[in-house]
């Protein structure tokens, strides 16, 4: 078992305080959006392996220090012996890499409105861009890999987001209440066609509108949302961060969701979504594939986006964990690349054996539990290779990330 040292990504939408408060450190004044835990090549976790053994030692929260050896990226550790680190079943099912990426996500402003492809769409898109020699780091590159990107967000604080299309009639009511003449054609479209056609035509019209005209429409809509307040208040806040962005209107087509701590959302392929505010634990398949719909200065590939989006009204489907006799609370999802669960450890309780024939990352989000010989504090995490003996004890909250193999 190895203590991890993890990178915090300073994306502009990140909260300046949420992650520092969890870690118990002073804010820097800069946004701290995501802390990545795993083996993503963009920011792999570091660990310290004692030479010739499989056990690291560490003492500092969020850092990896050891009595011997040197820091290594988890990507390199796994590449050196995939079956030892991941287990044979995991390698046979997913290949010689960690299939998931675990994050602390702290939104202080809205993230881009986005969707993710399914695996077949990702494979086709990646192959197409490779064939056309689109540089992997090009701003207009859509597919960074050939994998799908289902994800799960579990709230640690009250957490606001957008998830999936509302029924067209509900979206029409939200937009009509603003009383903006330029939006009336969208209201009419939402009421005049079957669900799939109505949602497709309106999103296409929003994204294809003249930018100057749309900016003025968004300005009027934001002012109206500010006056109305209540259910319209989130769109005024979104417009404050993205004035004139067509994504402000597109956001009104989606379900607005507020999660309480411990509640979660699963985001499957083709489901438009955006996180707006709050701190959570996020887990996803190890992919970078994002198609943006708005609330961003980045490239939007409208034709490809419209091929990927599932134009169907859906309930957000707030998840609450299912408890087991062992005390493990599991968030059920329909994917195998990740399995997220939570343990609330009580004083005096017997240690819980978490040994599995799959790789694991354990993340502390509260209290001072122990994982093996490691004492953890909020924000600290450890990597547990496949088959490695691990017991957790003490008092606090631990999230466990692994795979279904």
N, C-alpha and C positions, 0 to 999 in steps of 0.2 A: 504494500500500500504506500502511496506517495502523496505528500502534500503538494498542492498545485499553486503556482504563481500565475495569475491571470491578468490579461490586458483589459483595461477599461477604454472603450472607444468614445471619443469626444464629439459625437455627432451633434449638430446644432440644435436638434430638437430635445436633447437630453436635459434632465433636471440638474440643477447645480448643487442640490442638497441631498436628494433621496439616497443615492448610493453611499456618499460619505457618512450620512447619519446611520445607515445600517452597519457600516464598517467601523463606526466609532472614531472617525478621523475628521479633521477640519476640512471644510470645503475649500477648493482652490479658487472659486469664483467662475471657473469654466464649466461648460456642460459636461456631465458624465453620464452618457446615455446607456451603454451596455457593457457588462463585464462578461467576457467569453470564457467558457470552461469546456475544453475539449481539444480536438485535433484538427480544427479547420486551418488550412494552410495560410489564411489571411492573418491569423493571430492565434497560433497554437499556445496552449498552456505550457508552462515550463515546470519541470520537476527535477529533483536531485536524486539520482540513483547511486547508492553506495556501490562501488566497483565490485562486480562479480556477484551481486545479490539482487533480489527483487524487492528489497525494502528500502524506502527512503526515510530520512529523518528530517524533522522540521520543527521550528518553534515559533515563527512569526506568522501572524494572521495575514493571509493573502500573499505571502511570499514563500519561496522554497529555499530553505537553507539546510545544509547537511554537514555531517561530521566528515564525510569523504565524498569523492566524486565531484562532478560539476553539473550545473544546470543544463538540461537538454530539453528541446521541444518534444512534446508528447508525440507529434508526428514521427519524429526520428525513432523514438523508443518503440512505437508500434511497428514501423517499417523494418526495424532490425529483427523482430520476431513476432509476426502477427498472430500466430496461433497461441503463443505463450501469453500475450497480452489480451487478446480478444476471445480466445477459445476457438476450437475447430468449427463448431456449429455456426458461430457468428461469421467467421471468414468464408465458410462455404455458402452462406446465405447472402452476405452483403459485400464480400470482397475484403481485401486486407486493409481496411480503414475503419475508424470508429464511425458508426452510421449516424450518430446524432451530434448536435451541438446544444449545450446547455448555456443559458444566459441569465443574468440579472438585467432586467430592462426597466429603465427609469425615464418615463416620458414627461417632460415639462411643457411640451408643445406637440401638436399633432404630427404623427408620422405620415408619410405619403399614403394616399389612397391606392391600394394595390391588390393584385391577384397573383397566384402562383400556378404554374402549369402542372398537369399530371405527368407521369413518367414518360408516356409515349409522346406527348407534346414536347417535353423537354428534350428527348432524344432527337426528334425530328428537327427542332429549332436549333439545337447545338450543332448537329451535323450540317445543317444548311449554312450557318454562319462560319463554321470551319471551312466548308467548301468554298465560300466566298472570301475567305481570308480576312474576315473582320477581326482586327486585333482584340484580344481578350480584355484589354483595359480601355477599349474605345468607348467614349461616352454614349454612343448609339448602339453598343453591343447589348443584346437582350439576354442571351443564354450564356451564362458563365460556365455551365457544366451540363451534363446530360441526366440530371437527377430531378425528381420532384421535391417539393418543399412543404409537406404538411407541417403544421405547427400547433402548439398548445401554449396558451398563456394562463398562468395561475396567479391571481391577485394576492399580493402581500399587504397592500393598502387599498382603500377604495380606488377602483380602476375604471376609467371610462373608455369606450371604444365604439366603433361602427362595425357591424358584422352582417353581411348578407342583405339581399334586397327585401324591402318591405313589399307587401301587396301593392300593385299600382294604384289602387283607390286610396290607400293610406298615404302614399307618397304625394298623390294629387292634392289631398287635403292639406298636407304640410306646406306645399308650395303655394297653393291658392290662397292660404291665409295671409301670405305676405303682401298680397295686393299689388304686385309688381306687374304692369302690363306686359312687359317683355317675356314674362314667364308663362303667360296664358297659353301659348301654343303647346308647351310641355304638359300643362294640366289637361288640355284637350286630348293630346296623344295618349296620355296615361289612361284616359277613360274610354278611348275609342277602339282599342285593339285588345286581342287576347294578351295574356300576361307576358309571354316571351317576346312577342313583337313590340308591345308597348315599352317594356324596359329597354330592349335593344335600340329602338328608334330614338327614345329620349336620351339615353347615354351617348349615342352616336351624334345626335344634334348638339348636345352640350359640348362635347369635345371638339366638334368640327365648327363651332360658331366663330364668327369674326372676333379676334382677341380684344379689340378696342370696345366693340359693342358688348361683349361678355363682361369685360371689366366694369363697365358702367352698370350692367344688370346686377353683378355681384355686389357692387357698392350699394345699390338701392335695396337689394335683398338683405344685406347685412344690417343696414339701418332699420329695416322693418323688423328683423329678428331681434334686434336690441330693444325696440319698443315693445314687442310682444312678450319677450321673456319666456318663462316657463319652458315648454317643450322646444321652443325655438332658440333658447339661450345658447345651446352648444354651437349652433351655426354662426352666431355672432362671434363667439370665441374663436372658432376656426377661421373666420374671415379676418379677425384681428391679426392672426399670424400669417395669413395668406391672402392679402387684399387683392381683389380682382381675379383670383384663381378660379377657373371653371369647376375645380374640384369641390368648391363650397356648395355649388348647386347639386353636383353629383352626389355629395354626401347626404343630401336630403332624400335620396332614393333608398338609403340603407337604414337598417335597424340601429337605433341608438341603444347601447347597453351599458349598464353600470354594474360592475362586479363588486361584491363584498369580499373581504379577505377570506381566502380558502376556496372561493369559486373560480371557475376556469372556463375558457372558450377553446374549442377545437376549430381550426381553420383548414378546411380541405381544399383541394384543387378547384380553381375557378370561382371561388367565393370572394367577392370584393370586401375589403376590410381596411380599417385603420385604427391604430391605437392613439388615444387622445391625451390621456393624463393618468399618472399613477405608477406605482412600483410593482413589478411582478417577476415571477420565475417563468422563463420561456424555454421551451425545448422544441427542436425542429429536426427534420432530416438534414443531413450535412450538405446543404446546397445554397447557392447564391442567386437562384433564379427568381427575379421579381419583375413583374410588368406593372408599371405605374399608370394610374388613371387620373391623378391630379394631386393637389397639395404638395407640389414639388417644382423646383426649377429644372429638374433632370429631364432627360429625353423620355417622351411618351410615344411609343410605336402603336398608333391607333389601330391600324389594320390587324396587327398581331394580337393586340389586346382584345379586340372584338371577337377573335377566333377562340380565345382562351376563356373569357368570362362565361359563366353559367347564368343565363338570364332566366332565373326562376326565383320566386319569393320563397324565403326560408325563415324558420324560426331560429334565433341565435343559438338555442340549445345550451344554456348555461349548465356546466357540469359541476357536480358536487362529488367528492370522493366516496368510494365504497370501502367501508372498514372491513378488515379481516380479523380473525381471532388473535393473530400475532401483533395487532396494533398498526399494521400497515394500512394506509388509506390510499387506494389506487384511483387514478383518473383514467377511466376506460376510454380508449381511442381505437379507431379501426385500422391502425397502421402498425407495422412491426419494427420500424427503424428506431422507435423510442417507446419507453414505458416510464411514466413519471408517477411517483408515489411520495407520500409524506408520512413522517413519524413524529408524533408529539410525545416525547419521552417524559415520564413523570418521576419525581423523586422517590428513590427506594425501589423502583421497579427492577425486575430481573433484566440482565442484558439480553438484547435481541440479536440473534444470529442472522446476518444478511448475506452469508456466503452463497454465491451463484456461479454457474458455469458460463457467465457472460460478463463483459466489462461493465463497471459501474463508476459513476461519479456521485459522491455524497456532498451535499451542500448544506451548511448550517445557516439558518435564517433567524435564529433566536436562541437565547440561553447559552449554556456552556456544555454541550454533550461531548462524549468521547467516541471516537471511531478507532477501534484498536487501541494503540498507544498514543494516538493523537488527540490532544485537547483542542476543541474547536470553538471559535467565536463567530458571531454573525458575519457572513461573507466568506468564511474560510471553506475550502473544499479539498477533497482527496480523490485520487484515482485508485480504483481497486481492480487489479487485473483479474481475468477470468479464473475462477477456482480459488482465489486467494481467501484465506480465512479472515472474516471480519465480523466483529460484534460491536454493537453500539449500546451506549449506556449513559447514565447521568440525566440531566434535565435540559430540555430544549426542543427545538424543532429542526428536523433534518429532512431534506428532499433527496430522494434517490432516483437517479436517472440510469436506465439500462436499456436493453433491447429485448425483443421477443424472438428467440432463436430456436 
